[in-house]
């Protein structure tokens, strides 16, 4: 399979500095496997080889989310080297849950007294 016959996706979302972006994701062959690659400003993110292009794309999305990228979505623009335009639907990837920092000290006690602190349900 020639490189021109691989899929391409458009990736959009917000970067780790909360700036909107839209860039192509390309794939390359690595033996019988595929790597997903994104170039954005001065960074280049490339996945390890995976069995399918879709799996490599999923790993790329997860890598970007761990780096603080949010509201990511992709749209396939080439399938097997054939241009699709904007025929394909966008696929949205839910953001991972955010962990709230634990509050300690006087401020936490004051917020708890006012009923504004974090609550735990004690079910008997």
C-alpha positions as CSV (number, residue, x, y, z in Angstrom):
1,X,0.0,0.0,0.0
2,X,1.5,3.3,-1.0
3,X,1.7,6.2,1.5
4,X,-0.8,8.2,-0.7
5,X,-3.4,5.4,-0.2
6,X,-3.5,5.9,3.6
7,X,-6.2,7.8,5.4
8,X,-6.0,11.4,6.5
9,X,-8.1,13.2,9.2
10,X,-8.6,16.8,10.1
11,X,-8.2,17.3,13.9
12,X,-9.7,20.3,15.6
13,X,-10.0,21.4,19.2
14,X,-8.3,23.5,21.8
15,X,-4.6,23.2,22.6
16,X,-3.0,23.2,26.1
17,X,-3.1,27.0,26.1
18,X,-6.8,27.1,25.2
19,X,-6.3,28.2,21.6
20,X,-8.4,26.8,18.9
21,X,-6.6,24.8,16.2
22,X,-7.3,22.6,13.2
23,X,-4.6,20.5,11.6
24,X,-4.3,17.4,9.4
25,X,-3.4,14.0,11.0
26,X,-1.4,11.8,8.6
27,X,-0.5,8.1,8.8
28,X,2.7,6.3,7.8
29,X,3.3,2.6,7.4
30,X,5.7,0.8,9.8
31,X,5.8,-2.7,8.5
32,X,2.3,-4.1,8.9
33,X,1.4,-1.4,11.3
34,X,0.5,2.4,11.3
35,X,1.7,5.5,13.0
36,X,-0.5,8.6,13.4
37,X,1.4,12.0,13.1
38,X,0.3,15.5,14.0
39,X,2.4,18.6,13.4
40,X,1.2,21.6,15.3
41,X,3.4,24.8,15.6
42,X,6.8,23.6,16.8
43,X,5.6,20.2,18.1
44,X,5.3,16.9,16.3
45,X,3.4,14.1,18.0
46,X,3.9,10.6,16.5
47,X,2.4,7.4,17.9
48,X,4.1,4.1,18.2
49,X,3.1,1.6,15.5
50,X,-0.5,0.1,15.9
51,X,-2.4,-2.6,14.0
52,X,-4.9,-0.2,12.4
53,X,-5.0,3.5,11.5
54,X,-8.1,3.9,13.7
55,X,-6.2,2.5,16.7
56,X,-3.2,4.8,16.0
57,X,-5.6,7.8,15.8
58,X,-7.2,6.9,19.2
59,X,-3.8,6.7,20.8
60,X,-2.9,10.1,19.3
61,X,-6.0,11.6,20.7
62,X,-5.4,10.1,24.2
63,X,-1.8,11.4,24.1
64,X,-3.0,15.0,23.3
65,X,-5.6,14.8,26.0
66,X,-2.9,13.9,28.6
67,X,-1.0,17.0,27.4
68,X,-4.0,19.3,28.1
69,X,-5.7,19.4,24.7
70,X,-9.5,19.5,24.9
71,X,-12.7,19.3,22.9
72,X,-11.0,17.2,20.3
73,X,-12.8,16.0,17.2
74,X,-11.8,14.5,13.9
75,X,-13.2,14.2,10.4
76,X,-11.8,11.8,7.8
77,X,-10.8,13.7,4.7
78,X,-9.1,10.9,2.8
79,X,-10.0,7.2,2.7
80,X,-7.6,4.9,1.0
81,X,-6.1,7.9,-0.8
82,X,-9.5,9.1,-2.1
83,X,-10.5,12.7,-1.2
84,X,-13.8,12.9,0.7
85,X,-14.1,16.6,1.2
86,X,-16.4,17.2,4.1
87,X,-18.7,14.2,3.4
88,X,-17.8,12.4,6.6
89,X,-19.3,13.3,10.0
90,X,-17.1,14.7,12.7
91,X,-16.2,12.3,15.5
92,X,-16.0,13.9,19.0
93,X,-13.8,12.6,21.7
94,X,-15.0,13.3,25.3
95,X,-12.5,15.1,27.5
96,X,-11.2,13.0,30.4
97,X,-12.6,13.9,33.8
98,X,-10.8,16.7,35.6
99,X,-9.5,16.0,39.1
100,X,-10.3,18.8,41.5
101,X,-7.4,19.7,43.8
102,X,-8.0,18.8,47.4
103,X,-8.5,21.8,49.7
104,X,-6.7,22.0,52.9
105,X,-6.5,24.3,55.8
106,X,-8.5,27.2,57.0
107,X,-10.1,28.1,53.7
108,X,-11.4,24.5,53.3
109,X,-12.9,24.5,56.8
110,X,-14.6,27.9,56.1
111,X,-16.1,26.7,52.8
112,X,-17.3,23.5,54.5
113,X,-19.0,25.5,57.3
114,X,-20.8,27.6,54.6
115,X,-21.8,24.4,52.8
116,X,-19.6,25.3,49.8
117,X,-16.9,22.7,50.3
118,X,-16.7,19.3,48.7
119,X,-19.3,16.8,50.1
120,X,-19.2,13.1,50.6
121,X,-22.4,11.2,50.9
122,X,-22.4,8.9,53.9
123,X,-25.1,6.4,53.2
124,X,-25.9,4.0,56.0
